[in-house]
Amino acid sequence: MKKRCQLGQTEGQSLVELALALPLLLIMFVGLIEVGYALRNYLIVVNANREGTRFAARGRWFEDHGQEIFNRVVAAGGYNGTGADEVPILRIQGAGDKQANTTIAVTLVQVPDQVDNTGGMLIENPIIYGPWYTGTMSYESEIDAVALAEAWRQSNYEYNEQYFVSGQIDIPSENNFVIVEVWYEHKQLLGLPIFTEIMPDVIPLYAHTTMRVTINSRVE
């Protein structure tokens, strides 16, 4: 009789411990799901941003103020659903019952070089086009294009001085570059109240890439 009583007490204690630990385990499990989902979306934003920048760096895609680049970023982000229900993950405009969740900014900076009558190098002031925006329009560029252009201008000057003055090149190199920025409004996958109280339901994920533009290169 005593053994049966001890066995019952042990089983009851285990149930109490499980009841106390189970909520914590569930919170940890759901937290892992939310973190994994956020990392997945962040990788989508980074890869789409890089693909859009590589596309822009081919040159001659700026006549429409970056619209082709915007479309490339959206396409590189992938889609949810199939057929008629296919919806882009990165949406710069509403699609069906899905609202826009992405802002894209494109900035083109031209750092032209010229040669004076004495054969010396002349560097004109950088020309900045943009940033051109599309999407939710909820964010502003986080890149100081003026400071970045000055740094590139100086490095380009040193490059041309080294090679042009020594006679190794005949045409001074230009140093144009493009900046593509992407903001994605990440929403929690499950949206449980316990997590929405700790952190906002919408978390902006940001990525940017700067790349030199290859003049007169246009590859489909």
C-alpha positions in Angstrom: 0.0 0.0 0.0 2.9 2.3 0.8 4.6 1.6 -2.5 1.4 2.4 -4.4 1.1 5.7 -2.6 4.7 6.6 -3.4 4.1 5.7 -7.1 1.0 7.9 -7.3 2.9 10.8 -5.7 5.7 10.4 -8.3 3.3 10.4 -11.2 1.5 13.5 -9.8 4.8 15.3 -9.4 5.7 14.6 -13.0 2.4 15.9 -14.3 2.9 19.1 -12.3 6.4 19.6 -13.7 5.1 19.0 -17.2 2.3 21.5 -16.7 4.8 24.1 -15.6 7.4 23.4 -18.3 5.0 23.0 -21.2 4.1 26.7 -21.7 7.8 27.6 -21.7 8.6 24.8 -24.2 5.8 26.0 -26.4 7.0 29.6 -26.3 10.5 28.5 -27.2 9.2 26.4 -30.1 7.0 29.2 -31.5 9.9 31.6 -31.0 12.2 29.4 -33.1 9.5 29.3 -35.8 9.2 33.1 -35.8 13.0 33.6 -35.9 13.4 31.1 -38.7 10.7 32.8 -40.7 12.3 36.3 -40.2 15.7 34.9 -41.3 14.2 33.4 -44.4 12.6 36.7 -45.3 15.8 38.6 -44.6 17.7 36.3 -47.0 15.0 36.9 -49.6 15.5 40.7 -49.2 19.3 40.4 -49.4 19.3 38.2 -52.5 16.7 40.3 -54.3 18.6 43.5 -53.5 21.9 42.0 -54.9 20.2 40.7 -58.0 18.6 44.1 -58.6 22.0 45.8 -58.2 23.8 43.5 -60.6 21.0 44.2 -63.1 21.4 47.9 -62.6 25.2 47.8 -62.9 24.9 46.7 -66.5 24.0 50.2 -67.4 21.3 52.0 -69.5 18.5 51.0 -67.1 17.9 54.5 -65.8 15.8 56.2 -68.5 12.6 55.2 -66.7 13.8 56.3 -63.3 14.6 52.7 -62.2 11.4 51.0 -63.1 13.1 48.0 -64.8 15.4 47.7 -61.7 12.3 47.8 -59.4 10.7 45.0 -61.4 13.9 42.9 -61.3 14.1 43.2 -57.5 10.5 42.1 -57.2 11.0 39.1 -59.6 14.1 38.1 -57.7 12.2 38.0 -54.5 10.1 35.1 -55.7 6.4 34.3 -55.4 3.9 32.6 -53.2 1.1 30.5 -54.7 0.8 29.2 -58.2 -1.0 30.1 -61.4 -3.7 32.8 -61.0 -3.0 32.9 -57.2 0.7 33.7 -57.7 1.6 36.8 -55.6 5.1 38.3 -55.3 6.7 38.1 -51.8 8.1 41.6 -52.2 5.2 43.7 -53.2 5.5 47.3 -54.3 1.8 47.5 -55.0 -1.2 45.6 -53.7 -2.0 42.2 -55.3 -5.4 40.7 -54.6 -6.0 40.9 -50.8 -2.3 41.4 -50.2 -1.1 44.9 -49.4 2.2 46.4 -50.6 5.0 45.6 -48.1 8.2 46.7 -49.9 9.9 50.0 -50.6 12.8 50.1 -53.2 15.1 53.1 -53.7 17.6 53.4 -56.6 20.4 56.1 -56.7 22.7 56.6 -59.6 26.0 58.5 -59.1 28.2 59.7 -62.0 31.8 60.6 -61.3 33.1 61.7 -64.7 36.7 62.3 -65.5 38.1 64.6 -68.2 41.6 65.5 -69.5 42.7 69.1 -69.8 44.9 70.6 -72.5 48.1 69.9 -70.7 47.3 66.2 -70.3 46.4 66.5 -66.6 43.4 65.0 -65.0 40.2 67.1 -64.3 37.5 65.5 -62.2 34.1 67.1 -62.3 31.8 67.2 -59.4 29.7 64.0 -59.0 26.2 64.0 -60.4 23.6 62.3 -58.3 20.3 61.1 -59.8 17.6 60.0 -57.4 17.0 58.3 -55.2 14.0 57.1 -57.1 11.4 55.3 -54.9 8.6 52.8 -55.4 6.4 50.8 -53.1 5.0 51.7 -49.7 7.1 54.9 -49.7 7.5 54.6 -45.9 11.2 55.0 -45.7 14.0 57.3 -46.8 17.5 56.4 -48.1 20.0 55.5 -45.4 23.0 56.1 -47.7 24.9 59.4 -47.8 25.3 59.5 -51.6 27.3 62.7 -51.5 29.9 61.4 -49.1 30.1 58.1 -50.9 30.5 59.9 -54.3 33.4 62.0 -52.9 35.2 58.9 -51.7 34.7 57.2 -55.1 35.8 60.4 -56.9 39.0 60.5 -55.0 39.8 56.8 -55.6 39.0 57.2 -59.3 41.3 60.2 -59.5 44.2 58.2 -58.0 43.5 55.4 -60.4 43.6 57.6 -63.5 46.6 59.5 -62.3 48.5 56.3 -61.9 47.7 54.8 -65.3 46.8 57.7 -67.6 49.7 59.9 -66.8 52.1 57.0 -67.2 50.7 56.3 -70.7 49.2 52.9 -69.8 45.7 54.0 -70.7 44.4 56.4 -73.3 40.9 57.1 -72.0 40.3 58.1 -68.4 38.1 55.7 -66.5 34.7 56.9 -65.2 33.5 55.8 -61.9 29.8 55.7 -62.0 28.0 53.6 -59.4 24.5 52.6 -58.4 22.9 52.1 -55.0 19.9 49.9 -54.5 18.1 49.8 -51.2 15.2 47.5 -50.2 12.9 47.7 -47.1 10.6 44.8 -46.5 7.8 45.0 -43.8 8.2 41.6 -42.2 5.1 40.4 -40.3 5.1 37.7 -37.7 4.0 34.3 -39.1 1.7 33.3 -36.2 1.2 36.7 -34.6 0.6 35.2 -31.1 -0.3 37.9 -28.5 2.5 37.0 -26.3 5.0 37.9 -29.0 3.2 41.0 -30.3 3.4 42.4 -26.8 7.1 41.9 -26.7 8.0 43.1 -30.3 6.1 45.0 -33.0 4.0 42.9 -35.4 5.8 44.6 -38.4 9.6 44.7 -38.4 11.3 46.4 -41.3 14.1 44.4 -42.9 16.7 46.4 -44.8 19.4 45.6 -47.3 21.5 47.8 -49.6 24.2 47.2 -52.2 26.5 49.6 -54.0 28.1 48.5 -57.3 30.1 50.1 -60.0 28.2 50.6 -63.3 29.7 49.0 -66.4 29.2 51.6 -69.1 27.4 50.6 -72.3 26.9 47.0 -71.2 23.4 45.7 -71.6 22.9 42.0 -71.2 19.3 40.6 -71.1 
